[in-house]
Amino acid sequence: MEFQQYVSIIGAGPAGFALAADLLSHGKSVLLYSHPTHLRHANSVRETGCLKACGVMEGFANIPITTDMAEVIAFSQVIFLTVPSTGQDTILQEMKAYDLSQHILIAVPGNLLSLIKDAGMEVGNILETNLSPYSCRMDEGQLLVLGRKKRIMIAALRNYDLNPGFYDAVQDLFPGVRLRWCSSAVEVCLSNINGVFHPLMMLMNAGRIESTGGDFLLYSDGLTPAVANAMLGVDKVRMDIGAALGLCLQSTIEVSNECYDQSFTSLVTLAQKSPPHNRLKAPSDFGNRNISEDVPDLLVPWCGLAEVLGIDASPVAAVIVLAEMTTGRVSWRRVGICEGYTWIRSRGES
């Protein structure tokens, strides 16, 4: 893989804008795609003339924005997908019309994108990360970056013929972040600790969210010892799955500590003292990716893998059922996850 000076980014949300601004500040040329039906942040940035970033990233950035999929695909052979996994299917359907055989898609995060993509879609390679490099929010064209991760995990769908130059080139696309390469997309998915944090904080603070409109701090106010105990139950299932698959997964607190170069010993202490977490406001309602993304696209495949492997999945299943009862939506969306993992193993790509 040759050094890439040009980078396309699909997804004009906080993560997409943060990545675009970061890459621009490191000398890259970027083009950001905003879906025509999701122009809120893109229009805000256009109206103000540029993106203003504050927090751990500060400054102004003039970010080129397009709503033309053909343009963003032609701009670069490296395409980041920063859309929520709930929007991945829509984007993939649009991309099917183009020749992507020489492109590399990097899903940030992936949530098993490479295992559920349309079988007729040919892509040069698909990479997935476990987390976004940035903890960020946007409001009226201004980007607030609460934290930047020091390390994230990544895997390639086809990793059997990659050379050191490929790894170096991909590392160059993640300013200030050390990449830890994993064996497969399944390992990366199991390392997405949002599935441990987000659903339970939402569900166990449901009354508070609805009665206050989210007028409290999600972590420092909402992650109490009882919530932490429930999280540890989910975390144990996640780690048991990893052990059964021969993976040495870190605990959620260990992953978070490594991400932010911290040394907390409990989830409650992290919630109280970690700057990227303790200033984060709660969502105003339940129409939020903490439930709509992290339940169906993390907890559901974890539960499916646990059941296939003979692991007690009841803590994870309980969260899924509670989310379904609370929202009235069925979460069992992504199918074929276990079959996809078997396919990866049979291809020798783990």
N, C-alpha and C positions, 0 to 999 in steps of 0.2 A: 504493500500500500504506500503510495507516494504521500509526501507531506501535503496537508490540505490547508490552503490559505482561505478558501471560501467554504462557508458553512451555511446550510439551510436549517431553519428551525420551524417546525409546524406546531402551533399552539401559542396564541397571543394572550396567555394568562400570566400570572406572576412569575412562575418558573421559567416560561419562555422568554419573557422580558429580562429577567435576571441573567439568564444564560447569554442572551444576545448582548447585553451591556458588558458582561464580563469578558466575552470573547472579543468584542470591539476594543476594549481597553487593553487587550493583549495582542493587538495588531491583526486580528482576523477581519475578513469581510463577511458580513452576515446578511441574510434576507429572512425576514420573519413572516410566516403565513398566518393569517387570521381567517377562520372560516366565515363566510359571508353572513351566517346566522348568529355568530358570536363575536360581535364587533365592539362590545362595550369598552374594553380596555384599549383596544386599538384606536377607537374614535377619540377616547380621552387623551391619549398620547398625541394624536394628530392635532387635536384642538389646541393643546398647549405648545405644540411645535417640537417638543423633544421629551424624552423620559428623564424625570428627576428621580435619582436614587438617594436614599438616606439610610441610616443605620450602619451596619458594618461595611456596606458598599455606599460610597458617596460620590456625587457628581451628576453630570448631565450627559445624555447620550442621544445622538440622532440615529434612530434605528429605522432602516428601510422596511416598510410593511407592504405586503401584497395580499390580495384575495384570489390570486390566480395560481392554481395548483401546478399548471404546466410551467409557470415561471419559476416557482420554488424548486421544482424537480430539476429543471435545466440549470439552475444556478450552481449547484454543487452535487457531487456524488456522495457526500456525507449529509445525511438528513437526521436531525434530532426530532423525536416525537415527545413533546412535553405536555400533550393533552392528557386529561384523566383517562384511566382505562375504560371508563364508561363511554368515552368518545372515540376510542380506537377503531371500533368496527366501522364507524362512519368514514373516518379518514382512510382506512384501508380500502373500502369500497371505491372511493374516489381515486386512489392511487393505482387500482387495478388496470386502469386504462393506459398506463404508461409503462415503458420498458425500464424496469428497475434492476436488471441483471448485473449492472455494474455499480449499483448503489449499495451503500451501507446505511441501514436504519439503526439508530440508537434510541431506544425507548427509555425515558427517564421519568418515573420508574417504569419497568416493563410489565410486571404482574402477569407473566406467562404469555405475553403477546406472541412470541415466536411459536408457541404451541397451538394457538387458536386461530392464527391467520388463515385466510382462505387457501385451500390446498392448491388452487390453480394460480396462485400469485407467486411469481418467481422474483426473488430478491437476492442480490449478491451475498449479503449476510445480514443477520439481525443481532444486535447487541441489546442487552437489558441490564439496567442498574436496579439495585434494591431500593434506592431512595433518590430524591432530588438533592443536588448539592446545596440547595439554598432553602432556608426557612424564611418565607417571604409572604407579603400581602401587598395588594394594590388598592389604591383609592384615588379616584379622579386623576388618573395619569401619573400618580406618584407611587414609586416602588419603595416599600419598607422592607429591608432585609434584616431580619432579627438574628440570623446566624448563618455561617458558612461551614459546611462539613469539611473536616480534614481528610476523611477517608470514606469511600463508598465501595460497594461490591459490584462486580460486573461479570457478565459471561457472554459468550458468542454462541449462537445456534450451531454454527459449523466451526468447530475449534480444532479439527484434526490436522489441518495443513497450514496453520498460521505461523508466521515467522516473527522473530524479535522486532523487525521493523514495523510490523502491524501494531504490536502492543505499544511501541514507542509513539507511533503516530496517533493512536487513540488517546494515550495519556496526554499528549499535547493539546487535545481538545477539551481538557478538564483543568482549567487554571487553578492552581492552588490546592488541588485534590489528589490524594494518592489513591490509585485504583488497586483494589485487591481482586485478582481474577479468580473466578470460581469455576467449578467443573461443568455446570449446566445452568439453564434458566430455572430449573427446579430449586437448586441450591440458592440462587439469588432471590427467588420468591420467598423461600423459607426464611431469608434474612431481612425481609421487609418488616421491620418492627412496628410499622404503623398499624398492622393488624392486631398487635397486642395493645397498643396505646389507645387508638382513636375510638373504636366501637364501644368499648366499655366506659370510657369517660363520657361519651354522649349518652348512652343508655342509662347509666347510673346517676346521671345528672339531668335526666329528661324533664322532670318537673321544674327544675331551676331554669333550664334553657327556655322553656315555654312561658314561664311566669315572668321572667325578667327580660326576655328577648336577647338572651346571651350577655347580659350585663354583669359579667364576672370573668375572672381569669381561669381559663380552662384547666391548666395544669396546677397552678399554685393554689387555687381555690377548690378545684374539682377532683384532683387526684389525692384522695385521702387514704388512710391505711386500709379501709375496707375495699376501696376500688383497687388499690395496689394488690391486695390478696387475690382478688378475682383475676387480675392481669397475670399474676404468677401462675395461676392454674392454666390459663391459655398458653403461657410461655412454655410450660412443661410439656404440653402436647406438641408444640412446635419443635422443641428440642428432641423429644422422643422420636418424632418422625425423622429428623435428621440422623439420629443415631442408628435407626433401623435401616437407613439408606447408606450408611457408612460415612456420613458427613459429621464433621466436628463443628457444630454450630455454637456460636457464642450466645450467652443469655441476652435478653433485651437490654439490661443495664450495661453489659459489656459492649454491645454494639453501639449504644448511644455514647458511652464514654469514649470509645475509639473515634466515633464521628467528630466529636467536638473537643477531643483532647482533654477529657475530664476524668475524675476519679471518684464519682459518687458510689456509695455502697448500697443505696436503696432507691426505689422509684419515688418514694415520697420526698426524700432529700433532693433528688434531681428536680422534681416538680417545683420545689420551693426555691432552689438556688441556681438552677441552670439558666443563664441569660437568654438562650434561644427559646426556652420553654416558659419561663415564669412571667413573661410579659404578654403572652398570647391570649387574646380575648376569645371567649367562647363564640361559636356560631350563633346566629340569631334564631335559627330554626333547624328542623331536621332535614331540610332539603340541602344536604351538605355531603361532600365526598367522603367525610369521615365515616358515613354509613353507606352511602350509595356506591362507593368504590371499594372501601376496605372490607366490607362484609362479603359481597359476592365474588370479589376478585382476589381476596387473600384467605379469609376464613373458610369459604366454601371449598376451594381446592385443598387447603390444609385438612379439613374434615374428611374429604374424600380419600386423600392419601392415607390418613390415620386409619380409616376403616378398612382399606385394602390391606394395610400392613398389620392389622390385628391390634392396633393401639386404641386404648380408651379415649375416644374423641368427645366424651360428654361435655367437658367444659367449653369446647369450641362450638359444639352443636347447640348448647344452651344459649350462647350469645347470638347465634344465627336465628334460632327460633324467636328469641326475644326481639331481635331486630325486625323480623317479619311481622310479629304481632304488633309492634309499636308503629311501624310504617304502613302496614297493610300490603307490602310488596314482597313477592317471592324472590329469594336471592339466588336460587340454584341456576345461574346463568351459564357458566362456563363448563362445558362438557368435554370429555375426552382427555382430561388432564393426566390421569394415570396412564391411559393408552399412549399419550404423547411422551410421557417419561419413558415408557417401555421402548418406544420407537427410538428415542435418543440413545438409550443403552444398547439397543441392537445395532445401531450405526457406529458404535464405538466412539461417540462424541461426548462421553462424560469423563 
